[in-house]
Amino acid sequence: MAETRLCFVIAADPPNRLDKALSRDVPEAAALSRSRLARLLAEGAVRVNDVLAENPKARVAEGDRIEITLEEASESHIGPEDIPLNVIHEDADLIVIDKPAGLVVHPAPGTPQGTLVNALLHHCGATLSGVGGVARPGIVHRIDKDTSGLLVVAKSDRAHQGLSAQFEKHTVIRHYLAIAHGVPDASDPRLRGIRGVSFEPGNIMKITSDLARHKHDRQRQAVLFGGGRHAVTRARVLESFGTPPALSLVECWLETGRTHQIRVHMAHAGHGLVGDPVYGGRRKLPLRALPPAGLTAARDFPRQALHAATLGFVHPVSGESMQFASPLPADMAGLIAALRGTEGASNALDEK
């Protein structure tokens, strides 16, 4: 069976065990779980500085070079399904999809079918890259089930490797639109007291921390300051709603791309997303600040109000710079329309 090699370098302040360091620093696009990494170690598929590594408790140091040998995917047992796709761009090497909220990206326990991967297998046939493994063919990055918007999928192995490298180097442009509680502002003294939160010129909020799985809830991410994966999110307010302002439309962009990054960072800053049940977005809203229609729409919004609106990268084969934009989906546009009934809302989104 053909093999590929995944190479990366151990980052600063590594955990004191090889298995934990691998779990922290392996590129997310490789989609290697802790259990899979443990099996690869046991199978002799991991080398550290060109030396075979089998002891999961071995120590590693910053700058150590890791090489993992991966067998290319065998024929997928996951079946194609005729699920409609909104294809924004497609060529021989990649496909850009505008994913609706509610669609899971790849099969997992509890969601064995009805996913984007099932739809792609029907649409693309056998042309998807096998680097992602049988459960995740072509998948280079993900967005959450209840987040809508743009993502790119590799159709060739060359494209998969090239796109993965861009995500690892944080050169991919990813801008999101979110509806958040409150209005992040540099003049807010509360924000100046939150570790990891700072402001840049233009009233841009910057959130810097490590992120890791929550100790007691493996479905959540937790903000740490040491011991997790480095994460940086920037956000600026496009529009505020309410008198006084109670909600805001925020543009967020990622310097890094970690699981739930925008959701957990915005919640850490005290500006959780409307409709987010995991990170405390379903907060009590001031009755008199918003019009009745806007108040009801915000209270009843059924998902995190987050949309992947812009995606930009260099085509991994042609070298062409590519950028795509997705308009707000109907549910978020409807929520904003209801909130705009509030006197004093600034209409910066329309000016963009």
N, C-alpha and C positions, 0 to 999 in steps of 0.2 A: 504494500500500500504506500502511496506517495506521502511524503512528509513535508511539513513547513517548520520553520524555526522562528520563534518569538523571542526577540532580544530587547532588554531594557536594563536600566541602571537603578540601583538602590538609592533612594533619596535620603535627605538629611534626617538625622535622629531616628534611625530604624529601630523597630522592636528588637528585643534581645533573642528572638528565635527566627530561624530561617522561614518556617512556614508562615509566621505572622507577618514577616517582612514581605514575603511574596504576595500574600493576600492584600496587603496595603498598597503595594507599588505596581502590581501587574496592571497593564493598561486595561481600562474598563471595556474597551472595544473587543478584547479577547474573550470576554464573557466566561472567565474561568472562576468557578465557585471555589470555596475553601476545600470542599470535599474532592473536587476534581484536582486541585493542586496537590492535595495529599496523595491521591492515587498516582499522579505524575511523578512525585518524589519517590514513592515506593517502586515505581516501574523503572527508575533510572533515567527519566526524561529531562532532568534538571541539572544544569551545570552552572557552577559559580566560578567566575574567572577561569573558564575552560577546564575546571576540575569537576568530576562527577560528584553530585551532592545527593545523599540519600537520608541523612539524619535531619529530621524536621526541627530538632532542637539546636542545630548548629548556629553559631553566631555569624552575623554578617556585618559589614561596615558600609558607610556611605561611599558611593562610587563603585561598589562591587558590580561586575557585569554578569547579568543573568541570561542564560540561554535555555529556552524550553522547547523541546522537540514535540511537535503535535502531528498526529496522523490526520491527514485530510479526511473530510467527512465521507462516510459511505453513503449509499443511497438512503435518502430520508424516508423514515416510516411515517412522516407527517403528510397527510393527504392534501392535495389542492382543493380549494373551495371557491366557488364562484361568488366572491364577495366584491361588490363594486369598489373601485379605487379611483381617487381623484389624482390622476397622473399630471404633474406639472411639467416634467421633462423626462425624456428617456432616450438613451443611446445604447450602443453595444456594451458599454462598460458600467453604466449606473442608471438608476431611476430615482427621481425625486417625487415624493408622495406628500399630499396634503391630507394628513390623517384626521378623521373626525374624532371628537371626544367619545369615549366608550369603547374604542377598539384597542385591544391588547396587542402589543407589538409581536411577541413570540410566545409559543406554547409554554406552559409551566403547570405545575400541580394545581389543579382546580380550574385551569383554563386550557384543556388539551386541544381545543379546536376553536374555529371562529376568530382566528387572529390575523394580523397583518401578514405573517409568514404564510399562512394557508392561502390567503388571497394572492400573494406574490407568486407562490408555486403554480397557481392556476394561470396567472397573467404572464409569467415569464417562462414557465416550463422548466427545463433543465439548465437554464442559463445563469441561475443565481450562483454567486461565489460560494464555494464549500468551506471557506476558511472559518466561518462562524460555527461550524458543527451542524449536526443533523437537525437540531432544534432551532438553530438561528442562522440559517443560510443567508449570506449577504448582509446581515445586520451589523452595522458599523457603530451605531449609537441608538439610543432609545429616547422616547418621551413617554411619560406616564400614561396609563390607560385613560384617565379623565382629563388629560391635557390634549388640546387640539393643536394642529399645525404641521410644520414642515419637518421632514427627515429624509436623508439620502440613504439609499441601499445599493450595495455593490453587486454588479452582475458578473464581473470577472475577478479572479483572484488578484490580478495586478491592481485593479481599482481598489479592492478591499485593503490591500497592504498600503497603498498610497493614501487613501482616506484615513485609515487608522493612524498613520504617522502624523497627519495634519491634526487630528483630534488630540493625539498625545502631546504635540507641540503647542496646542492651544491657539492655532492659527485660524481655525474655522470661526466664521462670524455667525453668532446666534443671538438674535434679539427677540425678546418675548414681550407681550403685552399682558398686564395683570391688573385686576381690580383689587385694591388692598384696603384694609381698615386704616383710617387715619391718613395723614398727609406727611410723608417724610420731608423734613425741612431742617436745614442747618441751624436755624434759630431756635430749635426745640432743645432746651437744656437737658431733657430726659435722654435724648439720643447721645449727647456728649458723655453721658455716664455709662454707656453700654460698651463693654469690652469688644473690640473688633470692629466697631462702627466709626467711620470717619467721613469727612466730606471733602470733595474736590471742587475746583472752580466750576461754576454753572449749577451749583446746588445739587451736585451728583453725589448720592450716598454710596459709599464703598463699604462692603462688609467682607472682612477677612478673618478666616478661622480654619481650623481643621474640621473635617466631618468624618464620622464613623457610625457604625450601627449602634443603636441604643442598647445599653446593657440589658435592659429588661423587656424590650419590645423589638424583635428583629425586623419588624416591618417599618420601623421608623429610623430616621437618621438623627444624630445628636451633634450639637456644636461642641467642639473641644478646642483647647489651645495647647496642642501637643499630643501626639499619638494617633492621629487620624490622617486623612488625605487633605492636603492643602486645597483650599477653595476660596475663590474671590468672585463676588457678585457686585455689579454696579447697578444703580437704579436712579431714575429721575422722574419727577411728576410731570405728566402731560396735561392732566385735568383734575380738578377737585370738585366734589359734589357735597352740597349741604351748607346750611347756615346755622352754626359754624360748620366748616368742612368736616365731614364724617368719613368719607370714602374718597379714594383717588384712583385714577387710571395711571398706571406706572409702566414705564418702559424699563425692562431689565435686560442686561446683557452679561454674558458669562466670560470670564477670563479662563476659568476652568469649567469642567463639566462633570459634576458629581451627582449621584442619585438624590433626587428631591432638592437639589441645591437651592433653587430660588425659593421654594416653599419654606424650607427650614431656615434659610437666612433671613427672609422677610419676617418670619415669626420671631426669630431671635431679636430683631430690631423693634419688635412690638407692632409690626405692620403686616400681620398674617393676611393671607388671601381670602377673599370672600368665598364661601362655599367649601373651604378646605376642612374636612372633618378630622384629619390626622394631626395637623399642626395648629389647631385652635382657631381656625378661621371663622367658625360659627359663633361670633361674639354678639353680645347684646348691642343693638343699634339705638342711638338716641331718637326717641319718637318724634320730636319736634324739628329735628335738623333736616329730615328728608321728607319729600312729598309722599303721600300714602302709596302711590303706585311704585315709587322707587324703593320705599321701605319694604314692601311686600316682595318685590322682585329680588332684592338683596337677601332677604331672609330665606326665600324659597329656592335660591339658586342651587341646583343639584350637584354641582361639582366644583373643584377649585377653578376659579376664574383666571385661567392661564392659557395663553395661546402662543405657540412658536411662530412668530410673524415673519422673521427674516432668517435666511440661511445662505451663507456665502462660503465658497471654498475654491481652490484651484483644481481644475479637472485633473485627476491623477494620471491620465494617459496623454491627453492633448496639451496640457499645461495652460489651458484657457481659464481665466478668472470668471467664475460664475456666481451669480447672486439671484435669489428668488424671494418673492414676497407673497404672503398670504393674507387676505383681508380677514377681519374679525368674523368668526362664525356667527350664525343668527342668534344664538342664545346670549352671547356676550354683547353683541350689538343691541339686542333688545333690552338687556339690563342697563346699558349706558343710556339708551333712549329714555328709559323710565327715570333714571337718576338725573337726567338733564332737565327735568321739570323743576329742579331746585334753583331758586334765584341765586345768582352770583357764581354759577359754575363757569369756569373759564373753558374755552373751546379750543385748546391747543392741538388736539388730535386732528381736527379739520384743517388746521393751518399746516400740519405736516404733509 
